[in-house]
Amino acid sequence: MANLTLTASNQVLNWLFGNAATAPDGDLQVALVTANGSASAAGTEVVGGSYARQTITVASASGGATSNASDIVFEAMPACTVVGVEVWDSADTPVRFWFGELDEPRTVIAGDDLRFTAGELDFTLS
């Protein structure tokens, strides 16, 4: 998954070229989507059940890549098919930084948990 949003791309370029210091506001959170977004538009986020965005921590980057450092569990999901994930900060007005399609969509039955094991969500820049 290697998709920066336009907001994140601008922040990275501004940081790289010394135009601004930048960092997400608050913890980063994973959102699940039933329709993928694009660099400029968010996807259709899951709603219902006990669904809530989950905090993500990542390992130190190496070779231009990193992944989730621990399991991410979405408990008591609504019935849906998850096709992608997005990464948002947890500001009062959240900002979307990353988006990507899952290798395989995951269909969830109402009340089931959806788990991404440590290392399953890959983030690369090249």
N, C-alpha and C positions, 0 to 999 in steps of 0.2 A: 504494500500500500504506500504509494509515494505521491500524495496529492495535497499540496499546500493550498489553502484558500488564497484569494487575492490579498486579503488583509494580512495573512501570515507572510506571504511573499514580500509584500511591501515592508513589513517590519524586519524581516531577515536582511533585505537589501539595505535598509537604513542603518541597521546595526553593523553590517559588514563594512560599509563605507563610512562609518563614523558619523552619520547624520543624526542618530538618536540611539539612546540606550533603551532597550525594550525587553519586556518580559510579560507573560500572561498575568492576569490579576487573579490571585487565589489559586486553589487546586485545579488541576486539569481533570476533566471528566469525560467519560465515554458515553456517547448517545447512540442508540440503535435506530436504524432507519428501515422503513419498508419500501422506500423508493429513494434511490441515490440522488444526491445533489451534484453540484458542479463547483468550480472554483469561485463562482460569484453567487450561488444560491444554495441554501441548505436543502437537505433531503427531507422526506416526510418522516418525522420522528414517531416512534411507537407511542401509543397512549393507552391507558387503561390498566386494569389489574393493579398490581403493586409496582409497576414499572417506575423506575427513577434512574436518572443518570448515575454512573458509578465513578468514583475517583480512580485515576490511573497513576501508577508510578512506573517509571521505566528504568532500565539498566543504563549504565554509562555507555555512550555511543562508542562504537569501534568500527572502522572500515566504512563509515558513512551510514551506519544503521544502528537501530536499537529496537527493543521490544518490551512488552509489559513484563515487569519484574515479578509480579505475583498474579494469582488467579483473580479474575474479575467475574463476579456472580450477580446476575440480575434475577431477583427472586420473584416468584408468583407472577409470572408474565401473563399478559393477555394472549389469546389465540392470535397468532400472526406469523408472517414469514419475514424474517430479518434478512435483508440483502446487503447491508453495509453498516459501517460505523463512522461516527464523526467525533472529533475531539474539540471540546469547548473549554474555556476557562469558567470560573465560578463567580465572576463579577456580578454586581447588581444587574447590569445589562450584559449578559454573557456574549463573548466573542468566539466565533467558530474559527479554528486554526487548521484543521486537517479533516480530510474525508477520504473514504475508500470503500470499494466494493469487496465483499467477502469472496473468497475463492469458490465457496458453495453456499447458497442461501440456506438458512436454518429455519425450519418450520417448528413452531412452538405450540403446544396444546395449552389451553387456559389453565393457569395454576402451576405450570412447570417452571423450573429454573433454567436459565441459559448461562452457560459458563464458558469463559475463554481462559484456558490454562496459561500459566506463566510461559512467556515466549511465543504465544500463538499470534498475537497482533504485532506485525512487523512494520517498522517505520524506517524508510530509507531516503537519503538524498544522494543524488549522483550527478 
